[in-house]
Amino acid sequence: MAVKIFTNIFKGNATDSVAINPTHVVSVWEGIQVSETNEVATVTCLFTITGQTFQLEDTYLEVVARLNEV
C-alpha cells in the first residue's frame, strides 16, 4: 500500500500529517473554512470510499498532483 502524506488542517491530533491511500480517494475539491475570528481560508478536501472527509492545508493542485504520482 503506497500512501501519500498531506498536512491535516485539524489541529487536535498528535501530529499535523495524515497518510492517505490514493486508491481510496473518490473526489477532491476546494472549500473555505471560517475561523472563530471570521478569517476565511481556502482548504482542500478529500472524500474517501469509507465516507471520511479530510481537510488539508496543501493546495488543490498539490494534492491532485501527488495523488496522480506513480
N, C-alpha and C positions, 0 to 999 in steps of 0.2 A: 504494500500500500504506500503510494507516494503522496505525501501531504504537502500543502503549501502553507507557509507561515504568514499571518497577517497581524496587524495591530488592532486589537479589540478596543472599541471606544468606551465600553463599560468599564468603570474604574473600581469595581468592587471585588475583582478577582485577585488571586495571589500574584499574577503576572499580567502584563498587558498583551501578551501574544496569544494567538489562537491558531491551532493547526486544523486545516480543513482539507478533507479528501475531495479533490475536484470532480470525481465521478459522482458525488452526491449532491452537487450544486444544480438546482433547477433553474434559477434565474438570479440576475444581478441587476441592481438599479441604484440610482442616486436618490437620496431623500434629504430632508432637512431635520435638524434637531434644534429645539429651542431650549436654551439653558434657563436656570432659575432667575438669571438677571436679564432675560429676554434677548440674549445674544443668539443669533441664528448661525448655524454651521452646517456645511454640506457633509453628509455621511454616505458611505457606500454600504448597501445592504445586500446580503446573500440569503437566499431561501433554499433550503435543502429538502431532499426527498423524505426526510424524517419529520418535516414540519417545523424545523427550527429556523429562526431568522437571526442572523449575526449582523451587527452594525460595526463597521470598520472605519478606522481613520485613513486607511490607504485610499487613494483616489480611484474613481471608477475605472479609468484607463489602466492604471497599475494593476488592479485586481483582475480585470479581464485578460491582460497580457500574461500575468503569472498563471492564471488558470489554464491558459492555452499553451503554456510551455510544455515541451515534450520531456 
